[in-house]
């Protein structure tokens, strides 16, 4: 609900804190395009320069689609060798998922959840934000970055009367076993049985193939309210 949206509560806090520094401030913000080439340079107050650069970034770094997709095959590049980083393949595409849709992180090379934080992740699994907030005393001792990662990968959902209901299904197609996927609260598919051609050129059917996921953010041209479409 925050990624790719300009005026968020986080941005408001940053601007308010910066306003407390009572000196003249000048800011340079850059927009970087393809092949790391400079696409724009904006100067002015921190607020004005950032707003102009973020508007350029919106045009350069977001791929817009007019409709959602009930099935997304999100292919993780080899550089994402853990789910800790391959999680980007989910949250940068979640805006295209309708309620009940499925996103498959296709990473046949991936063996690990996370070497650094794996023990914590294996303990708590992947859940929506409210699953943790409604049981904060149970989870507050877990590193908060781990909890944030968990919610980013699992996506938006609710936790009411002890029942978690996530908006969409997240499935791994990797070397992580079906048993570990169940423990992590994720779905499993055998990567050996996935053929990329079965997902190619099927957008009109509601099936999207993203060959190199994780870098580009995808959004709908008319997002629903949960995705920031309420103007926040």
Buried (B, 14 or more C-beta within 10 A) or exposed (E): BEBBBBEBEEBEEBBEEBEEEEEEEEBEBEBBBEEEEEBBEBEBBBBEBBBBBBBBBBEBBBEBBEEBBBBBBBBBBEEBBBBBBBBBBBBBBBBBBBEEBBBBBBBBBBEBBBEEBBEBBEEBBBBBBBBBEBEEEEBEEBEEEBBEBBBBBBBBBBBEEEEBEBBBBBBBBBEBEEEBBEBBBBBBBEBEEBEEEEBEEBBEEBBBBBEEBBEBBBBBEEBEEEBBBEEE
